[in-house]
């Protein structure tokens, strides 16, 4: 509970006036926009590098950045690096499903589950009422 001893006299608290909050929000919005622009620029630079054929293998053959990336990833995977194994598997489209799959469910199954849930809630209420009654 707030009292005279634990209040900070004359010091700003975590709560700001509307004007101060607006200024802070504006600063955050500007910083967020800058970060988004930086990420977009990085994405563009990576895309250019992946499509560029400025790279050469040890035999002097030209290769794109994407080809070089694949080559390095396979070398690391062959060395036993599990991160590269996952990268290759996932990029190739063999990532295990981590999404919820929606399936058609018969209405009788839905009704049965709802009845079980409602029955459990009613049973819990009965137990609570019994416990409250017998606390004496």
Residue pairs with C-beta under 8 A, 6 or more apart in sequence:
16 24
49 65
50 64
50 65
50 66
50 69
51 64
51 65
51 66
52 64
52 65
53 62
53 63
53 64
54 62
54 65
55 62
55 63
55 64
55 65
55 67
55 68
56 62
56 63
57 63
57 68
57 71
63 71
73 84
73 87
73 88
74 84
74 88
76 83
76 84
77 84
77 85
77 88
89 95
